[in-house]
Amino acid sequence: MASDSDRAGARTLGREAALQMLYAKEASGNTTPEVIVGFWRETPADAEGRAYGDEIVRGVLAELETLDEWITRASDNWRIERMARVDRNVLRIATYELLRQSDVPRSVALDEAINLAKKYGSDESGKFVNGVLSRVANELGRVDTDR
C-alpha cells in the first residue's frame, strides 16, 4: 500500500505530466487519446502518477468551458486566450482540482500550481497563478480545514 507521501509524489508527477499533455494538445491539435498515448510512449511513469495525470487531462478537457469561466472571472483584465499557454493550463489543472477533487486541499492545489508555473512559466507566472487561484478558491469557498 502506498504511503501518503508516495501518493503525493505520484500526484505531483501526474500534474506535471498533465501540464505537458495539455500544452501538447493545444500546440498540436491532436486528439486527446493521441496526445495521452504519445506522451506516455515517450515518458515512462509509475502507474499512480500516470493514472492521475490522465484523470486530470480528461477532466480538464471535459470541463474546459466551465474552468475557463472560473479563471476568467478571477483574472482582472485577462482573457483566457491572451494568457501564456503554460499559465493558462496550470490554472486549468488547479481550478479543476479545486472544483472537482475534494480530497485535494486548497493549499496543495495552490502550492503545486505555483511550483509548476515557476518551473515552466515566466518569471511572473508564479505570482499571476497565485493571485488568480486564490480568487478562484475563495469564490468556490475552498478553505483548508487543518488550519
NORDAPE-V651015 format. One record per pair of residues at least 24 apart in sequence whose C-alpha atoms are under 8 Angstrom apart, sorted by the first residue. I is the first residue (numbers start at 0). J is the second residue. If there is no record, write none. Layout:
BEGIN
[[I J] [I J]]
END
This chain:
BEGIN
[[6 47] [8 48] [9 45] [9 47] [9 48] [9 49] [9 51] [10 47] [10 48] [10 51] [10 52] [11 48] [11 111] [12 48] [12 49] [12 52] [13 47] [13 48] [13 49] [13 50] [13 51] [13 52] [13 53] [13 55] [14 51] [14 52] [14 55] [14 92] [15 52] [15 115] [16 49] [16 52] [17 52] [17 53] [17 55] [17 56] [17 92] [18 85] [18 88] [18 89] [18 92] [20 56] [21 56] [21 88] [22 84] [22 85] [22 88] [31 57] [55 92] [55 95] [56 92] [58 95] [59 91] [59 92] [59 95] [63 91] [66 91] [66 94] [66 95] [67 91] [69 94] [69 135] [70 94] [70 131] [70 132] [70 135] [73 131] [73 132] [73 134] [73 135] [74 131] [83 120] [85 116] [85 119] [85 120] [86 116] [86 120] [86 124] [86 128] [89 115] [89 116] [89 128] [90 128] [90 131] [90 132] [93 132] [94 132] [94 135] [94 136] [97 136] [97 139] [97 141] [98 139] [104 142] [104 143] [105 136] [105 141] [105 142] [105 143] [106 143] [109 133]]
END
